[in-house]
């Protein structure tokens, strides 16, 4: 997908939908940044949070 195609799709969304897309991107980015080998305690804490 080209930048132009992404921009066209972005512009077709209403502001609420754009916010949802941004929130999703932020969640993916945060998930990628925090991926580290987890200790058993870390795994248990993540399971509780979910």
C-alpha positions as CSV (number, residue, x, y, z in Angstrom):
1,X,0.0,0.0,0.0
2,X,1.4,3.4,-0.9
3,X,1.4,6.5,1.2
4,X,-1.2,8.0,-1.1
5,X,-3.5,5.0,-0.7
6,X,-3.2,5.3,3.1
7,X,-3.9,9.0,3.0
8,X,-7.0,8.5,0.9
9,X,-8.3,5.9,3.3
10,X,-7.5,8.1,6.3
11,X,-9.3,11.0,4.8
12,X,-12.4,8.9,4.2
13,X,-12.7,8.2,7.9
14,X,-14.6,10.4,10.3
15,X,-12.7,12.0,13.2
16,X,-13.9,9.3,15.7
17,X,-12.7,6.5,13.4
18,X,-9.4,8.3,13.0
19,X,-9.0,8.4,16.7
20,X,-9.6,4.7,16.9
21,X,-6.9,4.1,14.3
22,X,-4.4,6.2,16.2
23,X,-5.2,4.4,19.4
24,X,-4.7,1.0,17.7
25,X,-1.3,2.2,16.2
26,X,-0.2,3.5,19.6
27,X,-1.2,0.1,21.2
28,X,0.9,-1.8,18.6
29,X,3.8,0.6,19.1
30,X,3.7,0.3,22.9
31,X,3.4,-3.5,22.6
32,X,6.5,-3.7,20.4
33,X,8.5,-1.4,22.7
34,X,7.8,-3.3,25.8
35,X,8.5,-6.8,24.5
36,X,11.2,-8.2,26.6
37,X,11.9,-11.7,27.9
38,X,9.5,-11.9,30.8
39,X,10.2,-13.4,34.2
40,X,7.6,-15.8,35.6
41,X,6.4,-12.9,37.8
42,X,6.0,-10.7,34.7
43,X,4.0,-13.4,32.9
44,X,1.7,-13.7,35.9
45,X,1.2,-10.0,36.2
46,X,0.4,-9.7,32.5
47,X,-2.1,-12.5,32.8
48,X,-3.8,-10.8,35.7
49,X,-4.0,-7.5,33.7
50,X,-5.7,-9.2,30.8
